[in-house]
Amino acid sequence: MAALVGVLGLALAGCGGSQTAPATTETTQEEQAVDSGQAVGGNEAADQQEQASEPVVFGSPEDVLASMQADFSDTAQKLYDEQSALFEKVGDTFDGYVNNVDAVESWYALTVSETEALGERVLENSKAYYQAVIDSIDVTDGDAVSDAIEAYYDAIYDDAYGDYYDAVYDDLYKQAFDQFYDGILSDAFDTEEYGEVSDVRSDEYDFYSDYRSDVYDAISDARSEVYDLNSEAWSAYYDNEFTLDEIFRESVVNIKKN
């Protein structure tokens, strides 16, 4: 748990302050910079779907939780690296922003797709975690089972998603806002035609606001799934049916709401 905080802290040194995580009950970092004029989609979307369905991690319960936390850190680091490359590509001029506006939007879109893919991996690896727990402890040992459930909640719901929220939704988006809307485009009013700058700046704010809202929803939805899964684990424990099928049991009642 502390390891994730440390890694994210190093990766995002110099970022803005943290923000309380939402209360509703995300391989290597060396990735190619966002290509100017090419929105996230096509082959990249297919690659992200493949990443989301990669084989789950294996090992002891502690090893699985550590790997899951590392996935959060790796995803945040990737988005940070992509943002740094984007800032360098755009530079500090109005023309640089306008010429690379597609790359700017692509980065925003990437924060959403990577966060959604992370959530899918978390659910798959949660199954691996509980299977590792079942394989390594006596499931009739109440203390051992309750400790395992609490460890999962603390490591993933509290620590991993809390730190990821601070790193991406809070810090990375603050950096984007400061760099573009409140930086380059604000300064451009002194040198460029007002109407043009105003239109471009309005579009940038829409990018920032809309994609940030999507990131919030992706984190909130995935975190709620973790919360629900944790509740199911407790129910299985209290019912003396601590099995993978019971923890991940699909409801037999599914109401479609209008």
KAQUIQUI-V497691 format. One record per residue. RES is the residue in one small letter. PSI is psi in whole degrees, -180 to 180 (none if undefined). OMEGA is omega in degrees with one decimal (* if undefined). D_FIRST is the distance of its C-alpha to the first C-alpha in Angstrom with 2 decimals. Layout:
RES_PSI_OMEGA_D_FIRST ; RES_PSI_OMEGA_D_FIRST
This chain:
m_-51_178.2_0.00 ; a_-30_-179.3_3.77 ; a_-39_-179.1_5.30 ; l_-42_178.8_5.53 ; v_-43_-179.1_6.88 ; g_-44_-178.7_9.00 ; v_-44_179.8_10.39 ; l_-36_178.8_11.32 ; g_-42_178.3_12.73 ; l_-42_-176.8_14.87 ; a_-32_-173.2_15.99 ; l_31_177.3_17.07 ; a_133_178.2_18.52 ; g_1_179.7_21.47 ; c_174_-179.8_20.51 ; g_178_-176.0_21.36 ; g_165_-177.6_19.55 ; s_167_-178.7_16.90 ; q_145_-178.5_18.11 ; t_135_-177.7_17.18 ; a_154_-177.5_15.90 ; p_145_-173.6_18.74 ; a_-10_-179.9_19.52 ; t_132_-179.9_20.92 ; t_none_*_20.93 ; e_none_*_15.30 ; t_-105_-178.8_19.42 ; t_165_-177.5_19.93 ; q_-7_-177.2_20.25 ; e_82_-179.5_23.93 ; e_152_-180.0_25.54 ; q_141_-178.8_29.03 ; a_155_-179.8_29.51 ; v_130_-177.0_30.62 ; d_129_-179.5_34.31 ; s_134_175.3_36.69 ; g_11_-177.9_38.63 ; q_110_-179.2_36.62 ; a_158_177.7_34.53 ; v_129_-179.0_31.61 ; g_-171_175.9_33.30 ; g_-127_-176.4_35.43 ; n_-35_-178.6_34.06 ; e_-41_178.1_30.77 ; a_-40_178.3_30.21 ; a_-40_178.3_31.12 ; d_-41_-178.8_28.71 ; q_-37_177.2_25.84 ; q_-38_178.1_27.01 ; e_-40_178.1_27.07 ; q_-40_-177.1_23.49 ; a_-26_-176.7_22.46 ; s_19_177.5_24.29 ; e_155_179.7_23.28 ; p_144_-178.8_22.89 ; v_165_-179.5_19.70 ; v_161_-178.1_17.43 ; f_167_177.9_18.33 ; g_-164_177.8_17.40 ; s_164_176.2_15.93 ; p_-40_179.5_13.62 ; e_-39_178.8_10.76 ; d_-41_-179.4_12.09 ; v_-45_178.7_12.41 ; l_-39_179.0_8.91 ; a_-41_178.5_7.96 ; s_-38_178.2_11.06 ; m_-43_178.6_10.46 ; q_-37_177.9_7.42 ; a_-34_178.1_9.82 ; d_-42_175.5_12.49 ; f_-47_-178.5_11.22 ; s_-43_179.9_11.06 ; d_-40_-179.2_14.39 ; t_-45_177.3_16.00 ; a_-40_179.4_15.40 ; q_-41_178.6_16.64 ; k_-45_-179.4_19.63 ; l_-36_175.7_20.63 ; y_-45_-179.9_20.43 ; d_-41_178.0_22.60 ; e_-38_178.5_24.98 ; q_-42_178.7_25.38 ; s_-42_177.8_26.20 ; a_-38_178.4_28.76 ; l_-45_179.0_30.19 ; f_-41_179.6_30.68 ; e_-40_-179.6_32.52 ; k_-44_-177.3_34.64 ; v_-37_-176.7_35.67 ; g_-152_-175.2_36.40 ; d_27_-179.0_37.52 ; t_158_177.6_40.69 ; f_-45_178.6_41.76 ; d_-39_178.7_43.38 ; g_-39_177.9_40.23 ; y_-49_-177.2_38.34 ; v_-41_-178.1_41.20 ; n_-18_-177.6_41.58 ; n_24_-174.9_37.93 ; v_-32_177.5_37.33 ; d_-37_177.7_36.67 ; a_-35_176.9_33.90 ; v_-49_-179.8_32.43 ; e_-34_178.5_32.46 ; s_-38_178.4_31.08 ; w_-44_177.7_27.91 ; y_-46_179.7_27.51 ; a_-35_-179.9_28.15 ; l_-37_179.3_25.60 ; t_-33_179.4_22.79 ; v_-51_-176.4_23.88 ; s_-38_178.9_24.47 ; e_-37_179.3_21.20 ; t_-40_177.3_19.27 ; e_-43_179.5_21.49 ; a_-37_177.1_21.11 ; l_-44_179.4_17.32 ; g_-39_177.7_17.78 ; e_-41_179.3_20.24 ; r_-36_179.4_18.06 ; v_-44_-179.3_15.30 ; l_-43_178.8_18.11 ; e_-43_-178.6_19.52 ; n_-21_174.1_16.39 ; s_-37_175.3_15.83 ; k_-42_178.7_19.21 ; a_-38_179.7_18.24 ; y_-52_-176.7_15.36 ; y_-30_173.8_17.84 ; q_-40_177.9_20.52 ; a_-38_177.1_18.54 ; v_-49_-179.2_18.05 ; i_-37_-178.2_21.78 ; d_-21_-169.3_22.77 ; s_-9_179.8_21.01 ; i_167_172.6_21.63 ; d_111_-174.1_24.73 ; v_-6_173.2_24.46 ; t_-5_177.0_27.00 ; d_99_-174.7_24.64 ; g_-42_-178.9_23.55 ; d_-42_-179.0_20.95 ; a_-42_-179.9_19.26 ; v_-47_-179.1_19.37 ; s_-36_176.6_18.13 ; d_-39_-179.1_15.15 ; a_-40_178.9_14.32 ; i_-43_179.2_14.89 ; e_-37_179.8_12.76 ; a_-41_178.0_9.75 ; y_-48_-178.6_10.44 ; y_-47_-178.8_10.99 ; d_-43_-174.4_7.97 ; a_-39_-173.1_5.63 ; i_-58_-176.7_8.49 ; y_-50_-177.0_10.87 ; d_-63_-169.4_9.17 ; d_-57_-172.8_6.02 ; a_-52_-179.7_7.26 ; y_-33_176.5_10.82 ; g_-45_179.5_10.75 ; d_-38_179.0_9.70 ; y_-41_176.9_12.09 ; y_-48_179.4_14.70 ; d_-42_-173.8_14.71 ; a_-41_-173.0_14.92 ; v_-64_-177.2_17.57 ; y_-39_-176.1_19.46 ; d_-68_-169.3_19.51 ; d_-51_-177.1_19.51 ; l_-38_178.5_21.05 ; y_-32_174.7_23.62 ; k_-41_178.0_24.50 ; q_-41_178.3_25.18 ; a_-43_179.4_27.34 ; f_-47_-179.3_29.20 ; d_-37_-176.3_29.91 ; q_-42_-172.7_31.02 ; f_-72_-173.3_33.29 ; y_-49_-175.5_34.43 ; d_0_-178.7_34.40 ; g_-93_-175.8_35.12 ; i_-48_-173.8_37.35 ; l_-29_174.1_38.93 ; s_-43_179.3_39.51 ; d_-28_-175.6_41.21 ; a_-20_176.9_43.30 ; f_-24_-179.0_45.39 ; d_-18_-172.4_47.08 ; t_-18_-174.5_48.26 ; e_171_179.5_48.44 ; e_131_-170.2_50.36 ; y_-49_-176.3_48.87 ; g_-41_179.8_49.10 ; e_-46_-179.9_47.42 ; v_-41_-178.8_44.50 ; s_-42_179.9_44.18 ; d_-46_-179.1_44.04 ; v_-40_-178.8_41.47 ; r_-37_176.8_39.31 ; s_-42_177.7_39.56 ; d_-40_178.8_38.44 ; e_-40_178.9_35.43 ; y_-37_177.1_34.43 ; d_-42_175.1_34.79 ; f_-55_-176.1_32.45 ; y_-51_-174.6_29.84 ; s_-47_-175.5_30.26 ; d_-48_-177.8_30.70 ; y_-34_176.7_27.89 ; r_-40_176.4_25.43 ; s_-39_178.6_26.49 ; d_-38_176.4_25.95 ; v_-43_178.0_22.38 ; y_-47_-179.4_21.81 ; d_-41_-179.5_23.51 ; a_-43_178.1_21.56 ; i_-47_-176.9_18.17 ; s_-44_-179.4_19.74 ; d_-46_-178.4_21.44 ; a_-38_179.6_18.58 ; r_-37_176.5_16.33 ; s_-36_177.3_19.36 ; e_-39_177.5_19.62 ; v_-42_178.3_16.18 ; y_-46_179.5_17.31 ; d_-41_179.2_20.62 ; l_-40_178.2_19.29 ; n_-40_177.6_17.32 ; s_-40_178.0_20.66 ; e_-37_178.3_22.57 ; a_-42_177.2_20.52 ; w_-40_178.9_21.41 ; s_-44_178.4_24.98 ; a_-38_179.1_25.28 ; y_-49_-178.2_24.10 ; y_-26_178.1_26.66 ; d_2_-177.7_29.31 ; n_37_177.4_28.83 ; e_55_-174.6_28.44 ; f_79_177.9_24.91 ; t_161_-179.3_25.67 ; l_-40_-179.6_24.31 ; d_-37_-178.8_27.49 ; e_-39_-179.5_27.16 ; i_-39_-177.2_23.56 ; f_25_-177.9_24.40 ; r_133_175.5_27.97 ; e_138_178.6_29.72 ; s_140_178.4_31.68 ; v_-9_177.6_35.40 ; v_117_179.8_36.23 ; n_108_-178.2_35.57 ; i_127_176.1_37.28 ; k_120_-177.4_38.07 ; k_142_179.2_38.12 ; n_none_*_40.48
